[in-house]
Amino acid sequence: MSRATSKPGSPRSMMNFLAALCYFPKFSVGRGKRLLKAFPDPAGIWLAELEELVAAGLDPAIANEFMSWRETAPVEKITNELVEAGIQTSSINNSDYPKLLKEISDPPAIIFYRGKLPESNLPILSVVGTRRCTPYGKKVTEDLVKELAAAGVAIVSGLALGIDGIAHSATLEVGGKTFAVLGSGVDRPTVSPLSHLGLADQIVASGGGIISEYPPGFKPTAYSFPARNRIIAGLSMATLITEAPLESGALITAARCLDYNREVLVVPHPINSLLGAGGNEFLRKGAALVTSAADILGLLHLDSFKTQTFSRPAPENAVEEKIFAAISAGPKHIDEIIKLTQIPASSLTGALTLLELKAKIQNLGGMTYQWA
C-alpha cells in the first residue's frame, strides 16, 4: 500500500486532502468527479491501491503516475503553504461554495481564493470584452459598471487587460464589490497578467476576491483561460458583453452563459465596428440589447435596486445642445460632428475647446470627442 501523510478518519480536514489532490498535474474536472464519487473521503485517495484507482475510473497509466506523484506531495506541506500565502479553499460540498456556480453542469470540485467568495444573496453580473478596447468600449464599460456597482450589483470578470481590468477598476472606484476569476494560481507570484497584480491586491483589500480552480504556482496555459471562462459565467446571473470582436474569449464566456441558461446582454456597436462585431453577432442571435444600467437591472429583475445617476451636463446654448446630441451614442470625430450638427468648422472648434475647458467633453486624440 502506498504511504500517505495521514489516514482517513483522522482529525485532518477532508478539505486539506482535496486541496492537495488538485496539485496533481493531471487532476481534471472529470477525473475529480470520478475519484470523489468512489472516495467520498478524499483521504482515501491517498491510500488507494492501483486496482482501486482504476476501478474509480482512472486510466492505469494515469493511476500509476498519480501513485508515484503522491509520494512526493505531503498534505501537511501543501496545507502549510496555502496558509502562509493567505489562500483559502472551498469544495463543492461546502456551504460557502458559490450557489450559482454549484448549479452549472461542470463546476470545479474545489476552488482556491484570496479574499472572499461572493455571498449567496448577492446579485452578480459578469462583464467581459476585448483586451484591445476602443475609447467607446472603455467609456461604456465604466459608465455601466459604475452605476450597477453603486446600486449593489457585484461585478465578476477575468482580470485581463482591456475590458476586464476596466470593469474591476470601475467597480472599485465607486466602492463596489468585484471578483476576478483567473486562468492561473491566485498566489501573488503567478497572478496573470502580472501587470494587474496591484489590481488583484486592491480587489482583495476592498472585500472582493480572486478565484481559481488551479492551485498556487499554476501558470496559465492555452486551455486554462477558456476553462476559467465557464467559472466567470457560472458565478453570474448574466454576462454582459460591452465590446468584443468575432474572435474573442469573451464570446466563450457568453456561450457558456447560454449553456447554463443564463442571460447574455450586449451593448450595441456600429455595423462597421470590427471590435464590436462579436457582440453584434450575439444580438443577431437574440441576446438582449442594453444601453443603460436600468436596462440591465430590469432584465435581471432587480428593479428595486436604485442606480446612482451619473448625469450628463446640461447644454447652455443651442450649439452645445447640438454637440451633445452628436456624441450621445458614442465618440465622434470632428468631421462627423460637423456633418451631424451643420456647425461651421471654425465655430465648432472653438465650442469644442470651451467644452473641454468646462470638463464636459474630452478629446480622445485625433480630434475625436466623447463625454468627459
N, C-alpha and C positions, 0 to 999 in steps of 0.2 A: 504494500500500500504506500502511496506517495505520502511524504511528510507534509503536514500542514502546520501553519503557525498557531492554530487554535482549533478546538474541536466544536462540532455542533452542540448546542445546548449550553455552551459556556456563557459567562456574563457578557462576552464581547457582543456588541451590537451587530445584528444582521446587516445593517447599513454599511459597516466597515468592510465586510466581505464582498458585498455587492459593488461598492465603490472601487475596491481593489481589482475586482474582476474586469472592470472597464479599462484597466491599463493593458490588458492583453491585446496586442495589436490587431487581432482578427476577431475581436468581440463586436459583432454586428447586431442590429436590432433583431433580425430573425434568429440568430444563434442565442441571443439573450433570452428571447421569449421561450425557446425550446428548453434551454437549461433551467430557467426559473419554473417552468411547468413541471419538469421532472424533479427539481430540487427546490421545494418551497423555502427551505432554509439555505441561503446561498453558501453558508459554511460547508455544506455537504459537497459542494462542487470542488472544494479544495481537498477533499479526502477521497473522491470517487476514483474507482479503478477504470481502466481503459474501456472495459466492456460496458460499464455503467454510462460512461460519457457517450459512447457510440449508440447505446440504447436510447439515450436522451436526444439523439438527432445529430450529433456531431460526426462529420466525416472522420474516418480513422486517422488520416494524416493530420488533420487539424487537432484531433483529440490528443495524439502523441505530442504534437507541438505544444499544446496547452500544458500537458503534464510536465514537460521539461521546463517551460516558462515559469510555472507556478512555484517551482523550487527556488527560483531566484527573486521572487516578489513577495517578501514577507508582509503580511497585512499590517503589522504594527508600524513598520517603517512608512508605508504609504499613508496610513492614518495620521501619523505624526506630521508628515509633510503637508497634508491638507490643513491641519490645524495651524501650523506655522505660517502658511500662506493666507490664512483667513478665508479659506474656501469651504463652503458647506455643500451638502448633498441632499437630494430628496429622491425617493423612488416612487414609482407609480402607485405603490400601495400606501404611501404616506398621506396623512391628512393635509399637509401643506403643499402637496403637488398640485400645480395649477389645474383647476377644474376643467377649463375648456381644452387644455392640451390633452388631458386624460381621455377626452371623448373622440379624438381622431383615430383613424384606423391603424396608424403606425407610430404611436408615441414612444419616445425613448424610455427605456426601463429605468434609467437614472439620469438626473441632471446635476451638473456641478454649477455652483453660482457664488458670486461675491455680492454682498449687499443683501437685498431682499428679493423674494418672489412676489409676483402680483397676488393681491388678496382676491379671494373668490368672488367677492361682490363688486369688484372694480370694473367699470366699463373700459374695455381695451380695444384700441384700433391700431392696426399695423399700417405704417406709412412706408412705401417703397418707391424706388425710382432709380434713374441712371446715375452713374458716377460722374458723367460729363454733362452736368445740368446747365441749362441756359439761365440767364438772369430771370426770365419769366418763370421757369420751374422753381428756382430758388425763392422768388418772391411769393409765389402761390403756396409753396410748402410752408414757408414761415408764417404767412397770414393765417392759413387754415389751422395749422398746428397750434399756434399761439392761442387762438380762440377756443379750440377744443380742449387744450390742456388747462387753460384758465377756467374752463367750465367743469373740470374734474375728470376728463377722459384721459386715461393713461395711454402713452404712445410707445409702441414697440417697433423697433427697426433693427438693422443689422450692423450698425457702427461703421459701415463702409464710407468711403469718400463720396462726396456729392449729396444726393437727396437724403440718404440715411443720416449722415452726420448733421445735416441741416435740421432734420426733424428732431433729433435728440437735443441739439443746441437750442432750438426754438422752445422746446418744452421746458428746459432748464431756465430759460430767460424769464418765463412767467411763473416759475416756482411749481411747475407740474411734475408728475412722475413719469419716468421713462425707463424702459428696459431694453437692453441690447442683447441680441442672440448672435453668438459668434460661431464661425467655422473653425475656430482654434480653441486652445485651452483658455480658461479665464484667468490664469495666473499672469501677473504683470509682464514677465519676460516674453510670453508668447501671445499676448493680445494682438489681434490683427484687425486693421493695419496698425503698426507701431506708432504711426503719427497721430493716432487717435487714443493713445494711452491716457493722456491727460483728460480727454473727454470721458473715457471709461471711468476714471477715478472720480470725476465730477458726478457722474450718474450714480455711482455707489454712495458718495457722500451726501447726495440730495435725497436719499431714501428710496432710490430705484435699485436696479441690479443688472449685472451682466451674467448671462446664462449660456451654457454649452452642454451638449451631451458628451463632449470629448474631455478626457482627463487633463490635468495640468501637464504642460510640456508638449502637448499635441500641436503640431504646426499645420496650418491649413493646406489642403490638397485640392485637386480638381473636383473630387467628389464631395468634400466636406461642405462647401458653400451651397450647392444645390440641396444637400441633405438638411442643412440648417434652415433653409427656407420653409420647410414643412413645419418647423417649430415656430417660426415667426407667424405663419398662417394659423397654426394650431392654437397659439396663445390668444388669438384675437377674435372679436366678434365679426370683424370685417377687415378687408385690406383695401387701402386707398393708394392708387397709382397717381402720382402727381406729374411725373414725366418719365417716359420710358420708350426707347426705340424698339423695333421689332425683335432685335437680338438682345435680350436683357434678362438678367437673373431675376429682376422684379416681376417679370411675367411668369416665371416659375412659381414664385410665391403666390401670385394671383390664381394660377391654375390649381395649385394645391388648395387654396381657399375654396374654390368651386368644388373640388373633390370632397371637401369636408362640409359641403352645404352651407357655406358662409357667403356673405355678400362681397362682391367686388365693386368698388366705387372708383370712378375715373374723372379726373379733371380734363376737359376737352382741350385740344390743341388745333392750330390751323392745319388745314389739309395738306399743306406742303412742308410741315414740320417733321423732319426725319427723327428727331429726338422725342417727338410725341406720337409717332406712328404706332407704337405698341399699345399705348393706352387707347388710341382711337380705334384700333382693331378690336379691343375688348368692348368698346362702346358699340361697335357694329354688331357684335355677337350678343348684345343685350345687357352689358354691365350698366350699372346706374350712373348717370351723368350727375356730377355735383359741381356747383360753382360757389358754394358758401358753406360755412360751418353749420349753419342752420339746416341746410340740405342733409348733411351727414347725420346730425342729431335726429332729424325726422326719420330718415331711413333706418336708423338703428333703434327707433322707438325710445329715444332719450330726450324727448321734447321738454321734459321737466327741467333738464339742465339748462341753465341760462348762460349763454356765451358772453364773454367780455367783449364789448363793442370796440373795435379799432376803427374809428370813424375817419372818413375821408375829409379832407379840407373843403370848406365851402368856397365856391368861386366868389370873387369880389367884383367881377365885371364880366361882360359878355365874352371878352377874349379868353379869360380864364375858364369860363364855362365850356367853351368850345374845345379848349386844350384838354380839360379833364374828361370830356366825353370821348375824345380821340384815344386817350390812353387807358380808358376804363377796362378794356378787355385784355390789356397786357402792354408790354413795352412797345414803343413805336419809334422808328427812325424819323428824323425831322422831315424828310421828304414825304413820308406817309402822313404826318401831321398836317403838312401844308395841303395835301390833297383832301384830307378829311375836313379840315377847318376852313379852307379857302382864305386863310390869312396870309397876306404877302410875307415873303421870307424875311424882309428887313424888319417888319413889325414883330413877326413870330420869334425871331432870335432874341430880341430884347425882352419879350414877355417870358420866354423860357428861362432866360438868365435871372430875371426877377423872381420867378417861382422857385428857382434853385436857392437863391439867397434867402427866401422865406422858408426854406426846408419843406416845401410842399411836393416837389418832384426831385428826381435825381437823374443825372446824366450817367448812364452805364458805360459810356465810352463810345466813340464813333458817332456822336450826336444821336444816340438812342436814349429815349426818356421813359421813365415809369414813375409811379407813385413813390414818394420818399418813405 
